[in-house]
Amino acid sequence: MKKFKILLLTVLATFLVAGSAMALSFSQDYWVSTDISSTGLDTVTFQLYDEDAYWESEFGIYFVDDINAPSAASINRFKIFGIGEEPSITRSVHWQDDGFGGVEAALYQDFPMVSPGYITGFSAADTVFGFYYGIDDYTNPIHYVYTDASLNDGAEYIGTVFGGVSSGMIYLDDGGAGPDGDFNDMTIGIIDAAPVPEPATMLLFGMGLLGLAGITRRKK
């Protein structure tokens, strides 16, 4: 199954990269796993697809206290790829119940398969997450940027593309002193995840359901 996911990620990444500049979204700030397992272990798989930047960056997911009004102090980063790692590495984040009403996550090495298995222990997490990059721009500490622009003083450094089949791509624009708009500095593929619907989308969906209910009642 893991080999199939790695192959699928590679194929989807190649497909989604074509024309991605036209399809980039800056409103898909938070995502959730779509791999809901009966065993209680949910999995989201990530592949380091490409790097084309002067600066090296790390990549991971992050959790906050409230996705509608996140506070910087609440950010909990979970690193997936470190600075200096090369494209084609594939890793999965595994979630499970922590036994106390919450969830915890650990990082699993999928490819290369020289030493597959867990490379971190399980630690406190959330089921809703955003994406972050840690840019090694020779400052101390590393410059962290997030999909939620409110955590970047309003600047957009990360764009996403949702493939519509529980998969997508994540693009970094490290931008030097500020974003330069290329969004090709570090590209990550993701599978078994989807964006959290925006409040406006949910409102429209709810209104649609109410309208359908009204039509059904009138027909009766």
Residue frames as qw, qx, qy, qz and C-alpha x, y, z in Angstrom:
[[0.000, 0.885, 0.465, 0.000, 0.00, 0.00, 0.00],
 [0.305, -0.794, 0.097, 0.517, 2.83, 2.40, 0.87],
 [0.406, -0.115, 0.595, 0.684, 4.56, 1.73, -2.48],
 [0.198, 0.638, 0.659, 0.346, 1.28, 2.53, -4.25],
 [0.145, -0.931, -0.257, 0.216, 0.96, 5.84, -2.36],
 [0.393, -0.563, 0.330, 0.648, 4.52, 6.83, -3.24],
 [0.327, 0.180, 0.691, 0.619, 3.88, 6.09, -6.93],
 [0.055, 0.794, 0.589, 0.143, 0.55, 7.94, -6.81],
 [0.261, -0.843, -0.064, 0.466, 2.20, 10.97, -5.21],
 [0.375, -0.311, 0.495, 0.720, 4.81, 11.11, -7.97],
 [0.213, 0.426, 0.722, 0.502, 2.19, 10.86, -10.73],
 [0.084, -0.874, -0.477, 0.040, -0.11, 13.43, -9.11],
 [0.346, -0.700, 0.083, 0.619, 2.76, 15.83, -8.48],
 [0.325, -0.047, 0.585, 0.742, 3.76, 15.73, -12.15],
 [0.068, 0.617, 0.693, 0.366, 0.16, 16.37, -13.18],
 [0.223, -0.881, -0.377, 0.178, -0.52, 19.16, -10.67],
 [0.423, -0.475, 0.164, 0.754, 2.75, 21.03, -11.32],
 [0.239, 0.271, 0.577, 0.732, 1.65, 21.68, -14.90],
 [0.147, -0.615, -0.381, -0.674, -0.17, 25.01, -14.90],
 [0.494, -0.489, -0.601, 0.395, 0.12, 25.34, -11.13],
 [0.201, -0.073, -0.112, 0.970, 0.87, 29.07, -11.26],
 [0.320, -0.280, -0.370, -0.826, -2.66, 29.68, -12.52],
 [0.662, -0.406, -0.580, -0.247, -4.23, 27.40, -9.91],
 [0.367, 0.067, -0.624, 0.687, -2.46, 28.51, -6.73],
 [0.437, -0.743, -0.407, -0.303, -4.73, 29.15, -3.76],
 [0.229, 0.322, -0.505, 0.767, -3.92, 31.30, -0.76],
 [0.567, -0.368, 0.109, -0.729, -7.11, 30.55, 1.17],
 [0.909, -0.127, -0.384, -0.097, -6.54, 26.82, 1.85],
 [0.050, -0.728, 0.532, -0.430, -4.69, 27.55, 5.08],
 [0.447, -0.310, 0.753, -0.370, -5.75, 24.49, 7.10],
 [0.608, 0.179, -0.680, -0.369, -6.18, 20.86, 6.08],
 [0.719, -0.287, 0.497, -0.391, -7.41, 17.57, 7.59],
 [0.157, -0.216, 0.944, 0.194, -6.68, 13.91, 7.00],
 [0.728, 0.150, -0.177, -0.645, -9.05, 12.05, 4.69],
 [0.562, 0.174, -0.809, 0.010, -7.52, 8.67, 5.56],
 [0.571, -0.406, 0.361, -0.616, -9.89, 7.79, 8.40],
 [0.423, 0.207, -0.882, -0.016, -8.88, 4.31, 9.51],
 [0.780, -0.430, -0.300, -0.342, -11.00, 1.85, 11.46],
 [0.770, -0.096, -0.444, 0.447, -7.85, 1.04, 13.44],
 [0.354, -0.897, -0.177, 0.198, -7.75, 4.58, 14.80],
 [0.512, -0.420, 0.309, 0.682, -4.49, 5.39, 12.99],
 [0.476, 0.852, 0.192, -0.106, -4.92, 8.16, 10.37],
 [0.652, -0.200, 0.358, 0.638, -2.14, 8.77, 7.85],
 [0.388, 0.906, 0.027, -0.166, -1.15, 11.70, 5.61],
 [0.816, -0.026, 0.278, 0.505, 1.78, 11.16, 3.23],
 [0.094, 0.945, -0.125, -0.289, 4.22, 13.87, 2.08],
 [0.835, 0.180, 0.218, 0.471, 6.86, 13.82, -0.67],
 [0.187, -0.732, 0.204, 0.622, 9.68, 16.34, -1.07],
 [0.728, 0.579, 0.365, 0.048, 9.09, 16.89, -4.78],
 [0.588, 0.568, 0.076, 0.570, 11.43, 19.67, -5.84],
 [0.386, -0.761, -0.090, 0.514, 13.77, 22.46, -4.65],
 [0.525, 0.544, 0.220, 0.616, 14.86, 25.45, -6.72],
 [0.256, -0.955, -0.076, -0.129, 16.18, 28.04, -4.29],
 [0.349, 0.635, -0.487, 0.487, 19.39, 29.63, -3.09],
 [0.330, -0.438, 0.590, -0.593, 18.35, 29.12, 0.55],
 [0.340, -0.089, -0.936, 0.003, 17.64, 25.75, 2.13],
 [0.514, -0.322, 0.115, -0.787, 14.37, 25.25, 3.99],
 [0.076, 0.066, 0.965, -0.241, 12.71, 22.79, 6.29],
 [0.480, -0.202, -0.408, -0.750, 9.04, 21.84, 5.91],
 [0.084, -0.146, -0.922, 0.348, 6.35, 20.63, 8.25],
 [0.310, -0.633, -0.562, -0.433, 2.83, 21.03, 9.56],
 [0.077, 0.142, -0.499, 0.851, 1.70, 23.16, 12.46],
 [0.308, -0.600, -0.736, -0.050, -1.20, 23.27, 14.89],
 [0.007, -0.318, 0.174, -0.932, -2.83, 26.33, 16.51],
 [0.122, 0.200, 0.740, -0.631, -5.36, 27.04, 19.21],
 [0.437, 0.641, 0.476, -0.414, -8.04, 28.45, 16.88],
 [0.502, 0.173, 0.564, 0.632, -7.82, 28.29, 13.07],
 [0.133, 0.837, 0.448, 0.286, -10.21, 31.25, 12.74],
 [0.093, -0.945, 0.158, -0.272, -8.14, 33.52, 15.00],
 [0.893, -0.058, -0.274, 0.352, -4.78, 31.83, 15.64],
 [0.299, -0.929, 0.215, 0.024, -2.32, 33.26, 18.11],
 [0.522, 0.644, -0.538, 0.152, 1.39, 33.10, 17.33],
 [0.276, -0.525, 0.697, -0.404, 2.07, 31.92, 20.86],
 [0.832, -0.025, 0.426, -0.354, -0.02, 28.78, 20.27],
 [0.686, 0.547, -0.426, -0.223, 1.90, 27.53, 17.21],
 [0.728, -0.350, 0.590, 0.006, 3.08, 23.93, 17.59],
 [0.487, 0.625, -0.504, -0.344, 5.37, 22.93, 14.69],
 [0.870, -0.097, 0.483, -0.010, 5.85, 19.32, 13.57],
 [0.108, 0.677, -0.571, -0.452, 8.86, 18.97, 11.25],
 [0.923, 0.259, 0.253, -0.130, 8.64, 16.54, 8.32],
 [0.795, 0.422, 0.000, 0.435, 11.65, 17.42, 6.11],
 [0.510, -0.706, 0.004, 0.491, 14.82, 19.00, 7.45],
 [0.202, 0.902, -0.269, -0.272, 17.19, 21.55, 5.94],
 [0.037, -0.594, 0.764, 0.249, 19.49, 19.97, 3.37],
 [0.605, 0.109, 0.786, -0.066, 17.34, 16.93, 2.58],
 [0.019, 0.230, -0.647, -0.727, 16.96, 16.01, -1.08],
 [0.660, 0.162, -0.115, -0.724, 13.89, 15.52, -3.31],
 [0.654, 0.053, -0.703, -0.273, 12.08, 12.15, -3.54],
 [0.080, 0.032, -0.838, 0.538, 12.08, 11.53, 0.22],
 [0.530, -0.393, -0.448, -0.603, 8.61, 10.40, 1.28],
 [0.109, 0.011, -0.785, 0.610, 7.33, 10.43, 4.86],
 [0.408, -0.543, -0.598, -0.425, 3.97, 9.99, 6.55],
 [0.199, -0.295, 0.491, -0.795, 2.44, 11.57, 9.61],
 [0.453, -0.296, -0.834, -0.104, 0.47, 9.04, 11.66],
 [0.352, -0.399, 0.242, -0.811, -2.23, 10.19, 14.09],
 [0.502, -0.261, -0.824, 0.011, -3.75, 8.19, 16.92],
 [0.522, -0.765, -0.187, -0.328, -5.82, 8.74, 20.06],
 [0.217, 0.542, -0.610, 0.535, -3.67, 9.64, 23.03],
 [0.490, -0.268, -0.806, 0.196, -5.98, 7.88, 25.49],
 [0.176, -0.394, -0.479, 0.764, -6.95, 11.14, 27.21],
 [0.290, 0.788, 0.471, -0.271, -9.47, 12.58, 24.75],
 [0.141, 0.832, -0.281, -0.458, -6.88, 14.12, 22.43],
 [0.905, 0.414, 0.012, 0.100, -4.64, 13.00, 19.58],
 [0.424, -0.690, 0.456, 0.370, -0.92, 12.53, 19.07],
 [0.747, 0.652, -0.102, -0.087, 1.23, 12.18, 15.96],
 [0.628, -0.470, 0.499, 0.368, 4.49, 10.57, 14.89],
 [0.412, 0.717, -0.385, -0.409, 6.63, 10.70, 11.74],
 [0.866, 0.003, 0.497, 0.060, 7.17, 7.57, 9.62],
 [0.017, -0.568, 0.605, 0.557, 9.86, 7.05, 6.95],
 [0.835, 0.380, 0.306, -0.256, 8.33, 5.60, 3.75],
 [0.812, 0.446, 0.124, 0.355, 11.09, 6.19, 1.16],
 [0.512, 0.383, -0.762, -0.102, 14.01, 5.60, 0.81],
 [0.890, -0.317, -0.122, -0.305, 13.30, 2.21, 2.35],
 [0.490, 0.413, -0.665, 0.385, 16.81, 1.60, 3.65],
 [0.173, -0.086, -0.768, 0.611, 15.55, 2.13, 7.19],
 [0.372, -0.469, -0.408, -0.689, 11.74, 2.44, 7.06],
 [0.492, -0.454, -0.686, 0.286, 9.84, 2.93, 10.28],
 [0.244, -0.937, -0.246, -0.034, 9.06, 5.60, 12.85],
 [0.561, 0.344, -0.205, 0.724, 11.70, 8.31, 13.08],
 [0.154, -0.391, 0.343, -0.840, 9.99, 10.20, 15.92],
 [0.045, -0.272, -0.895, 0.352, 7.89, 9.16, 18.87],
 [0.115, -0.705, -0.604, -0.354, 4.26, 10.20, 19.26],
 [0.198, -0.149, -0.325, 0.913, 3.70, 13.72, 20.60],
 [0.212, 0.623, 0.536, -0.529, 0.73, 16.04, 21.21],
 [0.115, 0.052, 0.578, 0.806, -0.98, 17.13, 18.00],
 [0.477, 0.404, 0.321, -0.712, -4.30, 18.12, 16.44],
 [0.596, 0.334, 0.711, 0.167, -6.33, 16.71, 13.55],
 [0.374, 0.901, 0.204, 0.084, -6.44, 20.10, 11.78],
 [0.628, -0.413, 0.208, 0.626, -3.12, 21.47, 10.54],
 [0.375, 0.904, -0.086, -0.185, -1.50, 24.12, 8.39],
 [0.867, 0.241, 0.002, 0.436, 1.81, 24.00, 6.50],
 [0.214, -0.941, 0.172, 0.199, 4.99, 25.86, 7.34],
 [0.782, 0.424, -0.176, 0.423, 8.49, 26.34, 5.95],
 [0.526, -0.777, 0.082, 0.336, 11.55, 27.25, 7.97],
 [0.617, 0.744, -0.053, 0.252, 13.81, 29.30, 5.68],
 [0.725, -0.425, 0.044, 0.540, 17.54, 29.26, 6.48],
 [0.381, 0.855, 0.119, 0.333, 18.22, 32.81, 5.27],
 [0.575, 0.241, -0.353, 0.698, 21.32, 33.18, 7.45],
 [0.307, -0.604, 0.170, -0.716, 19.36, 34.87, 10.21],
 [0.368, -0.066, -0.858, 0.353, 19.09, 33.54, 13.72],
 [0.593, -0.003, 0.804, -0.054, 16.62, 32.04, 14.41],
 [0.205, 0.184, 0.801, 0.532, 15.34, 30.43, 11.18],
 [0.325, 0.130, -0.050, -0.936, 12.65, 32.46, 9.38],
 [0.217, 0.283, 0.931, -0.076, 9.35, 30.57, 9.74],
 [0.361, 0.104, -0.228, -0.898, 6.44, 31.25, 7.36],
 [0.339, 0.208, 0.860, -0.319, 2.94, 29.76, 7.46],
 [0.087, 0.413, 0.757, 0.498, -0.02, 29.10, 5.16],
 [0.165, -0.853, -0.487, 0.087, -2.05, 31.41, 7.38],
 [0.407, 0.554, 0.002, 0.726, -0.82, 34.86, 6.30],
 [0.404, -0.849, -0.056, -0.337, -2.03, 36.40, 9.57],
 [0.822, -0.498, 0.103, 0.257, 0.98, 34.65, 11.15],
 [0.666, 0.129, 0.223, 0.700, 3.31, 36.28, 8.56],
 [0.056, -0.519, -0.102, 0.847, 2.21, 39.89, 9.11],
 [0.554, 0.637, 0.209, -0.493, -0.13, 39.48, 6.13],
 [0.218, 0.597, -0.642, -0.430, 2.48, 38.29, 3.60],
 [0.950, 0.156, 0.142, -0.232, 1.80, 35.21, 1.45],
 [0.081, -0.628, 0.753, 0.179, 4.79, 32.89, 1.20],
 [0.267, -0.027, 0.963, 0.035, 2.95, 29.60, 0.61],
 [0.609, 0.200, -0.211, -0.738, 0.47, 28.63, -2.10],
 [0.461, -0.032, 0.879, -0.120, -1.41, 25.34, -2.39],
 [0.510, 0.157, -0.527, -0.661, -3.16, 23.38, -5.12],
 [0.599, -0.024, 0.700, -0.387, -5.87, 20.87, -4.16],
 [0.070, 0.167, -0.844, -0.505, -6.19, 18.05, -6.67],
 [0.670, -0.034, -0.083, -0.737, -9.74, 17.20, -5.67],
 [0.875, -0.010, -0.467, -0.122, -8.85, 13.56, -4.95],
 [0.758, -0.647, 0.017, 0.081, -7.50, 13.91, -1.40],
 [0.757, -0.048, 0.130, 0.638, -4.18, 15.13, -2.76],
 [0.137, 0.986, 0.090, 0.001, -2.42, 18.39, -3.46],
 [0.676, 0.288, -0.129, 0.666, 0.79, 20.38, -3.79],
 [0.367, -0.882, -0.141, 0.260, 2.37, 22.98, -1.51],
 [0.612, 0.543, 0.039, 0.574, 4.64, 25.69, -2.93],
 [0.477, -0.674, -0.142, 0.546, 7.13, 28.01, -1.19],
 [0.389, 0.784, 0.024, 0.483, 8.17, 31.48, -2.29],
 [0.650, -0.429, -0.279, 0.562, 11.07, 32.27, 0.06],
 [0.172, 0.914, 0.292, 0.222, 11.41, 35.62, -1.72],
 [0.458, 0.350, -0.239, 0.782, 14.66, 36.95, -0.30],
 [0.019, 0.010, -0.420, 0.907, 13.77, 39.99, 1.81],
 [0.541, 0.265, 0.344, -0.720, 10.13, 39.56, 0.73],
 [0.701, 0.297, 0.649, 0.002, 8.02, 37.32, -1.54],
 [0.009, -0.430, 0.489, 0.759, 9.02, 37.56, -5.23],
 [0.690, 0.353, 0.089, -0.626, 6.09, 35.59, -6.63],
 [0.379, 0.394, -0.776, -0.315, 7.83, 32.56, -8.16],
 [0.802, -0.192, 0.338, -0.453, 6.52, 29.91, -5.70],
 [0.897, 0.307, -0.317, -0.025, 9.03, 27.31, -6.86],
 [0.008, 0.721, -0.614, 0.321, 11.59, 27.38, -4.07],
 [0.093, -0.149, 0.960, -0.217, 10.45, 24.14, -2.38],
 [0.654, -0.022, -0.323, -0.684, 7.57, 21.98, -3.55],
 [0.248, -0.117, 0.899, -0.341, 5.84, 19.29, -1.49],
 [0.516, -0.135, -0.644, -0.548, 3.30, 16.70, -2.60],
 [0.334, -0.115, 0.688, -0.634, 0.59, 15.51, -0.21],
 [0.493, -0.125, -0.729, -0.458, -1.91, 12.66, -0.31],
 [0.457, -0.452, -0.758, 0.108, -4.83, 11.63, 1.93],
 [0.171, -0.450, -0.375, 0.792, -5.63, 15.20, 2.97],
 [0.133, 0.663, 0.529, 0.512, -8.03, 17.97, 1.97],
 [0.057, 0.293, -0.182, 0.937, -8.54, 21.65, 2.85],
 [0.000, -0.462, -0.717, 0.522, -10.88, 22.58, 5.68],
 [0.146, 0.694, 0.548, 0.445, -13.92, 24.29, 4.07],
 [0.115, 0.178, -0.160, 0.964, -13.95, 28.07, 4.51],
 [0.156, 0.365, 0.654, -0.644, -16.78, 29.48, 6.70],
 [0.417, 0.399, -0.127, -0.807, -18.37, 31.15, 3.66],
 [0.393, 0.150, -0.823, -0.382, -18.36, 27.84, 1.78],
 [0.105, -0.201, -0.926, 0.303, -19.95, 26.07, 4.73],
 [0.276, 0.393, 0.364, -0.798, -22.60, 28.81, 4.97],
 [0.476, 0.328, -0.421, -0.699, -23.48, 28.43, 1.30],
 [0.313, 0.037, -0.943, -0.105, -23.57, 24.65, 1.68],
 [0.045, 0.285, 0.788, -0.544, -25.90, 24.97, 4.68],
 [0.391, 0.402, 0.080, -0.824, -28.17, 27.36, 2.80],
 [0.430, 0.231, -0.702, -0.518, -28.28, 24.89, -0.08],
 [0.185, -0.121, -0.963, 0.155, -29.33, 22.08, 2.23],
 [0.203, 0.381, 0.540, -0.722, -32.05, 24.26, 3.74],
 [0.431, 0.368, -0.273, -0.777, -33.30, 25.11, 0.24],
 [0.375, 0.087, -0.879, -0.280, -33.44, 21.43, -0.70],
 [0.028, -0.243, -0.869, 0.431, -35.33, 20.65, 2.50],
 [0.324, 0.402, 0.238, -0.823, -37.86, 23.38, 1.66],
 [0.458, 0.276, -0.566, -0.628, -38.35, 22.03, -1.85],
 [0.256, -0.036, -0.966, 0.010, -38.86, 18.50, -0.48],
 [0.129, 0.330, 0.693, -0.628, -41.48, 19.71, 2.02],
 [0.418, 0.394, -0.056, -0.817, -43.39, 21.59, -0.71],
 [0.411, 0.183, -0.783, -0.429, -43.40, 18.51, -2.93],
 [0.124, -0.180, -0.941, 0.257, -44.88, 16.45, -0.11]]
